[in-house]
Amino acid sequence: MATRIVMSKLSPTMEEGRVLTWLKEEGDPVESGDVVVEVETDKATMEVESMGSGVLRKVLVPENTTVPTGTVLGVVAAADEDISSLLSGASTTAMTEAAPTPSARIEKEPAVEAGPSGTEGPSSASAVETVTTPAGDGGRTKVSPLARRMASEQGIALDAIRGTGPGGRIVKRDIEAAAHPHATPAAAPAAIDTGTGVPYERIELSQIRKAIARNLIQSLGPVPHFFLTVEIDMGHALQMRAELNKSLEDSGAKIGVNEILMKTAAQALLQHPNVNVAFAGDYIRRFRRVDIGLAVAVPDGLITPVLRDVGSKGLLQISEEMRSLIERGRAKKLAPEEYQGATFTISNLGMYGIDEFTAVITPPAATIMAVGATLDKPVVIDGSIQVRQRMRVTLSCDHRAVDGAMGAEFLASFKGMLENPLRLVL
């Protein structure tokens, strides 16, 4: 029975994907469960594995090519099986041609079966789709399975190796050579001189960067933003954090500022459910629980891991779960359900020294909170000037779903709980 290898739609925002590396060549034997190709989606690098056995009969989309979701990438079938009907119905038109990109490390991950939104139905009774699974940390290094295993066993980083196999693939001899101090690092990409001005280097857009651009265009135009800013005294909240972390020293756990912000936001949203909403065209979705996304920077953009039901969790649980989500998010190993569907989002640039900024809403969400740095500032208290630790936050709201008074009341509760954190336990 023939198996079609398809660029599946793995998230609501995914419209296309890029073929990174074919791990099998035409004519290679394929067993059920073998990873045959690595693809880049708008959020992660994924492995596509065959659900059938046979031979890779046809590669329809070459490496470094971007195609729409639903495109057939290749066909696995028995050596003597007639696959002409599959080939005639396959859509193989590439959206864009992408230049090869610098190598980066790829680690093999155990296959995890994709959910219903990540698979396409078979086109005929004799065709079975492949399963797409999280891959490594988002790189594009071509590496043979043996070389990958050897590198893992010897603790050798693949991004430091220049492949000498076909098409630059890293093979066994490259890993053996890397075990010695004479390995030669790959050359940096050369700058392009256009002859008309300043030399530049062409950097192809990753699928993540394309998704960011597409989402922001869809947001800034149609979504009527308004912004509310408040300054918060963080002295008591930071003191509470220090005391909590001191009590946790023996366990090695640690509470961060983001965890406190997430917990406080969740409590405030439960008090003001009309802010925990999304605009849905002719109606508004008011959510019955608080799922908070935290914007996290990655080398080629950002990703927003989502922590579910934050209001029911304590600070320590929030810290532990977010640490895992952030680590896997930076490695591009999150499953779609782990970065989609936030009812509220926090973007914190305070660690970069940014005093204040505004964030852009990602539809269909109706809000996002931008958090600035905590700074020592002179403040008048009871007629005297005191130096206090102050932080500014700005709430971006979709005016179609949230009114100014709603947002202001939410911010007042958020501010009140941070300035008197004992209220978090009420």
URTA-V293401 format. One record per helix or strand of 3 or more residues. SS is the DSSP state (@ for helix, = for strand). FROM is the first residue (numbers start at 1). TO is the last residue. If there is no record, write none. Layout:
ss=SS from=FROM to=TO
ss=SS from=FROM to=TO
This chain:
ss== from=2 to=6
ss== from=16 to=22
ss== from=35 to=40
ss== from=45 to=49
ss== from=54 to=59
ss== from=65 to=68
ss== from=72 to=77
ss=@ from=84 to=89
ss== from=94 to=97
ss=@ from=116 to=118
ss== from=127 to=129
ss== from=131 to=134
ss=@ from=145 to=154
ss=@ from=158 to=160
ss=@ from=166 to=168
ss=@ from=172 to=178
ss=@ from=207 to=222
ss== from=225 to=233
ss=@ from=235 to=247
ss=@ from=249 to=251
ss=@ from=257 to=271
ss=@ from=273 to=275
ss== from=277 to=279
ss== from=284 to=286
ss== from=292 to=298
ss== from=301 to=307
ss=@ from=310 to=312
ss=@ from=315 to=330
ss=@ from=336 to=338
ss== from=344 to=348
ss=@ from=350 to=352
ss== from=367 to=381
ss== from=384 to=398
ss=@ from=404 to=419
ss=@ from=421 to=425
